[in-house]
Amino acid sequence: MSHPYSDLPPEAFWRSGVAETDPAALTALYVPKVRIGPQTRIATAGSCFAQHIGRALRGAGVAVLDAEPAPVALPDEAARAFGYGLFSGRYGNIYTVRQLVQLLRDVQSGDVSEAFVWEKDGRFYDALRPGVEPLGMDSPEEVLFLRRAHLKALGKMLAEAEVFVFTLGLTEAWIDQPTGRVFQTCPGVIAGQFDPECHVFHNFTLPELRADLELAFGLLRSFRKRMRMILTVSPVPLTATASGGHVIPATMHSKALLRVAAGEFAAAHADVDYFPSYELVTNPAARGRFFEANQRTVTAEAVQMVMAAFLGAQGLVEAVSIPAMASAEPGKDAEDDGLICEDLLLDVFRQ
């Protein structure tokens, strides 16, 4: 007797598609709706894991835009520490969709405010991207001057971009209650002072995530009318949660919401795609193999597997030359994977 399951391919069944398949060689998870080629002008942004995507695309010879290239004489390691080359702009990690919406609106308006200049030990920081100047600046005026230049550079870059690749990382955020401004990291961690009267914790809901994705896509298309979007969800668990509960359910809650929001949004838009990096790393068949001993840092093998799956599906596999990303050396902290992640400071200060 024939029924809808009679003629499904092997990957449609758990046993043949997962349990009996090498988790590093899963196929058919991604059939691109948004196609890219070597000449496609791509902008990247998102949480820490998005830094891997930019590296792999550049290694494949894809035209990844860079609005704010590092000074020629600056060594690579120092350039990364100062936020150069991590993404297509020197905005640092964009952990939430609301943070992306906020940045795009700032680029449109060009407005800056001294209210969002933080101070620490006589040095001054951009409160909306405090990690990109780890030594701080001499004055608030210098911070504002650099932010204006930053926003202007992003406007030019977004007008060129054809595809915007965004990695969703968190639903938890700290917000300035009087203005609604979302911070990249909790005030007081890098700079500034935490004020419980002004700084409130917020965990974005599914309706908020969907609405923010709609806003972000509309704003992106205000810079380039036919810009397309590729969404993915970071497989990296939360470093810490301020939700009041255990970090495990907090992580599962956050990732579930981000996955549903990204999937529903991509399904609703012909020019938006979803790439399953989260599923490739966290699927049960991997048995934790794709995480380092700290159960949080994604292994070099996993990163290369994920990016090979993406580039292969896009037809770029023949050109791929993904930069080698060795696992942590013996005696070296596994968190040190070459990524710049402000949220890791939460655990540092706890210790």
N, C-alpha and C positions, 0 to 999 in steps of 0.2 A: 504494500500500500504506500502511495506517495504522500508526503507531507512536507511542510516547509523546511524541515531539518535533513531531508533525505540527501540532498545534493550540495550541502554546504562544504566549503573547502576545509582542509585540516586545521587551519588557524582559527576556525570558528568554534572549535571544541577545546576544552581545557586540557584533556589528556594529550592529544596530539599537538596542540598549539603551544602548550606550556610545559606540562610535566615531563614529556618525552623529548623536549627540545633544549638545546644548550641555551641558557639565558643570555649568553653573549652573542648569539646568532639568531635572535628572533626576527622573523620576517613578516612583512605585510602589516606591521603596526602603523605604518605611515605611508599614505598615498597622497602626495602634495596636491593641494587645491591651489595654493599660491606658489607659482613656479619662479625660481630665480636662476640666473646664469652668471658667468664670470663678469659680465658688464653691468649687472643690476646694481644700482646704487643703494646700499643698505645702511640703515642706522640701527644701532643696538643700544639697549637700555635694560635695566632691571636689577634684580638682586645679585648677590655674589656669583651664583652659578652662571649668570649671563656673560661673565667675563670669559668663560670657556668658549662660549659660542662665538664671540668676536675673534678670539685667537684662531679657532678652527676655520672660520670663514676667510680670514686673512691668509691663513696657511694654504687654503684651497685656491687662492688667487682671486677671490671675490672682491669687488669694489666696496669695501667697508669704509664709510665716510668717517673723517676725523675733523671735527670742527675746531679743536684746540690742540694741535700737535705740540709735543714737547720740544723745548729748546734743543738745538742740535747737540750742544756740548753736555747735556744732562745724561748721566749714565742710566741705563735701563731700570735698574732697581730703584734709584732715586726718583725717576720719572713715575713709576708705578705708585710709589709712596705719596707723591704729590698729585695723584689722580689723573695722570696722563696715560692715554692709550688703553684704558680699561674699557671704555665704551666710546660711542661716537661723540660724546661731549664730556667735559670735565665736571659732571654733576655728581660723581660718586654713585653709590648704589641707590637705586630707586626701589624701595621695598614694597610699597603699596601702590595700588592704582590711583588712589586719591593724590598721592605725592606726584605722580606723573601728570595728572590733570592740573595740579597747582603749578608745576613747572611750565607746562605748555601755555597756561594763561599768563604767567610772568613773561614768557618770551613774546607773547602777543603785545602786552602792554608796555614792557620795558621798565615797569615800576620797581623800585627798590625802596627799602625802608630801614632806617637806622634802628628801628625797634627790633629788627632781627639780626643785630650784630651782638655776638656774645663776647664776654671778656673772661680771661683767665690769666692770672699772674702778670697783669699788665700787657698782655697780648690780646689781639682781637680776631674773631672768627665769624665767618658767614654761618649763621644759625641753621640755614637750610642745606648746607653741605660742609659741615665743620671739619670733616676729615681731609679735604683736598689741600688744605694749608696746615699741615701738622705742627708747624712752628708758629702759626698765627701771624698776624700783620701788625704793623706799627701803630695804626690808627683806624678808627671806624671809617674815616673817609677813604682810606685805601681799600678796605673791604668792599665798600659800596662801588668804588671805581671798578674793581675787578669783577664784581657781580654784573654791572652794566655791560662790560665787555663780554662776559660769559653769555648773557642773554642775547646780545647782538650776534655773536658767533653762532649760537644755536639756531637763530632765525634763518641765517643763510644756509646752514646745513639741512634743516628740515625742508626748505624749499627745493633742495636737490634730491632728497631721498625718495626712492621709489617704493621701498619696502621697509617697514619699521618692525624690528624683531624685539619683542618685549617678554621678559621672564618675570612671572609673578612669584613673589617670595613670601610675603606675610599678609595677615589680616590685622594683626595687632599694631597699634600706633599710639604715639603721644601727640596731643593736639593742644595748641594755644587757644584756650576757651574764648577769650574776648574776640579773636579774629578768625578762628577756625583754621588757622595755619597748621599743617601737618609737618612734624619734624622728621628728619632722617633718622635721628637717634634721640633717646631720652635726654632732655636738658640735664646738664651736670655730669654726663658721662665723659664727653670730650672737652666741653667748655660750657660756660654759662652756669646758671644756678637753677636748681629745681624748685618750683614754687607750687605747692599743692593747691593753692587758690586759683592758679591760672592754667597749670599744666595737667590735663586730664587724660586718662587712659581710655582708648576706644578700640573695640574689636569689630571690624567692619562686617556687616551682614551680607547675605547673598543678594538681596535687592540693591543694597548700596554698591556692591561690586559690579553688578550688571549695569547700573546707572552710570557709574564712573567709567566703565569701559566704553559705553556709548558716547559719553562726553569726550573721552580721550581720543576716540577714533574721529569724531567730528572736528576736534581741534587739530588733529594731525592733517586732516583734509582741508583745513583752512590755510595750511602752508603749501600743500600740493594736492590738487583736486582729486587725483586718481591714486593717491597713496594706498598701498595695501599693507596688511598687517599679519605677522606670524606670532602667535602666542605660545608660550610654554610655561610649565610650572616647575619651580626649583624642587629637586628631590631632597635638598638639605634640610634637616629638622631645625626647629627653633633652638637657638642657643639658650634662651630663657623665656619664661612667660610671666607677664604681670597680671594674668587673668585671675589669679588666686588659687589655681588648681595645679595639678601635676603637669609637667612639661610634655608627657606622652599624649594624653588626650587633647591637650592644647595644640600640639603639632598636628594630630590627626584631624581635628576640627578645622584648623586653618587650611591645610592642604586639600581637604575635601571641598571646602567652599571655593577655593581658588580653581580647583579642577572643574567643578560644575560650572562656575561662572565663565571660565575660558571656553569650555566645550559648548555651552549654550550660545555664547556670543559668536563663536566661530560658525556654528551651525546656522545662525540667523543671518550671516553676511557672506555673500559670494566672494568678497575680497579679503576675508579674514580666515586664517588657517590655524589649526592647533597641531603642534608637534609633541608627541608623548615622551619627553625626556624623563618626566616623573615616573611613568610606568616602567620604562626600560630599566631604571635603577632600582626601584623598590619592589618589583614584582616578586611574589613568594618563591618562585623557582630559583632565584638568585641566592636564597638562604643567607642573606647578609653579606655575600661575597663582594659586593660593590661598595662597601663602606670600610673605612679604616678601623683600627681597634677602638677608637673613640666612639664608633657607631654614628658618627655625624659627617665626617669628611668623606667625600666621594673619592674613590680610588682613581688612580691614573688610568687603569684598565677600563673602568666604567666610563670615564670621560671620553676616552678614545672610541669606545664602542658606541656611545650615544651620538657623537659627532660623525662617526663613519656611517651610522644609520641615516642621519639627516642628509649628509652630503651625497650618499649613495642614492637615496630616494630622489634627490634633486638632479641626479645625473652628473654630479661633479666629482664622483669617486675617482676617476682617472687622474684628475688634477690634484687630488688631496695630498697634502703633506702636513698633517696635524703635528704641531710642535710637541716634542716629547715632554711628558709630564710625569716625572718619576714620583713614586710614593715617598713618604717621609723616610729619611735615612734613620738607621738605628740610633736611638738616643735623641732623636730630633722630634719635636712636637709635631704630631700629625696634622695639626691645624695649619701648619706652614706649607700650604700648597700653592703659594704664589698669588693667591687671591687677596684682595683688599676688602675686608669685611668689618664694618663698624660694629656690628652686633656682637662680635667676639669680645669686645671690650667689656661687655656686661659680665661675662664670666671672669675676666681678668680682675675687675674691681671687686667681684664677689670674693675671690680668693684673697 
